[in-house]
Amino acid sequence: MEVPLWLALLVVGYRGVKLIRPPAWLIAVLLLGGFLLADSVLAPAIDTFVK
């Protein structure tokens, strides 16, 4: 059974929010920060660190 990555991330994220119940501002900061870092000059450095 193959599950698309976006669907798996959506399910894991939904379950994590339901179980841990982080504040909404923390979720927004993490999503916005990740989006901004992915398009910044730091992206190549983060990419090599993650790999």
N, C-alpha and C positions, 0 to 999 in steps of 0.2 A: 504494500500500500504506500503510495507516494503522496505526501502532503506538501503543498507549496510552502515555502519559507515564510511568506507574509502571513499566511493563515496560522502557522504554528506560533509565530511571534505575537500575533493578535490574541490567540488563546492564552498563551503564557502570560502576556501582559495583563489581560483581563483578570485571570485568576490571581495574579500577584497583587493587583490593586484590591480585589475583593478580600483576600486573606490578610494582607498587611495593613491596608487602609492608610496609605501615606496621604499627606495633605495635597490638595489640588495644585498649590503653588509649586511644590516640589516636583510633581509630574511635569508641569509646564516648563520649569527651569531645565530639567533634564532633557526634555524633547527639543526645546529651543536651543539649548547649549550644544547638543549633539548635531543638530542641523547646521548651526553656525560654524562649528569646528570642522565639519565635513567639507565646507566650502572655503576654508581659510588657508593661509600659507602654512599652517601647522599640519595640514592634512597629510603630506608626504611623511613627515616625522612620526605622526601617530600611526600611519599605515605600516611603517617599518617596525615600530615598537610592537604593534599587535601581531604581526606575522612572526 
